[in-house]
Amino acid sequence: MGESKRRQSALGDKYGQEENILPWLPITKSQASQAYKLTTRGAWIGIGVLAGIWLVIRFVGPAFGWWNVQ
């Protein structure tokens, strides 16, 4: 308990607040983590869409006679 009180008195108003990644960048560590998760999910969605489009162009279109792939 003593260490917590000492830290609280040393930090003052900033006690309990998240720290920024960089002092000049107003983004907290949890916000950076959320952005990382979002971009990773977006990349996997893009890979899935690309694979789906490839399947349609390579197999579905020629099977229905929409076009020929040589």
N, C-alpha and C positions, 0 to 999 in steps of 0.2 A: 504494500500500500504506500509506503514512503516514496518509492521510486516513481509511482504513478503521480503522486501529488507534486513531486519535484518537477517531473516532465510537464505537467499541466501548468505549473507556475512559470516555467521557462518558456513555453510556447505561447502562452496567453490565449488570444482569440483563435489561433490556428490549431489549437489542440483538438484532435478528433477529426480533422479535415484531411482529405486525401492530398497527397503531394502531386505536383505536376511531373510529367516526364522530363521536361526541360524547363528551366526557370522562365524562359521567354516564350514558351509555348503553352497556351492555356488549355491543355488537354490532360486529364487525370489518367492514372494507370488503368482504372476500370473502363474508362471511355476508350482507351487504346485497345484494350482487350475485346471490347464489344465490336469495334471497327474491324479488328483482325478476324473475329468469328464471322462477321457479315461478309467480308471480302472472300473468305475461304468458302463459305456457302455459295456465294455468287459464282465463284470459279467452278465449283462442282456442278452447279446448275448449267453453266455454259458448256462444260464438257458433255453433259448429258444431252443437251439440245443439239450440239454438234454431231454426236453419235447418232441421234435420232434422224437428223437431216441426211446424214450419210447413208443410213439404212434405207430411207425412202428413195433417195436418188439411185442407189446401187441395186436394190432388190425390189422394192414395191412398185416403182414406176415402170420398169421393164416387165414385171409380172402382169400388170394390168394393160400393157401395151401403150403406155403414155409416151414413151421414148425408148430408144435403143442405146445400150451402153456397149461400146466396143473395146 
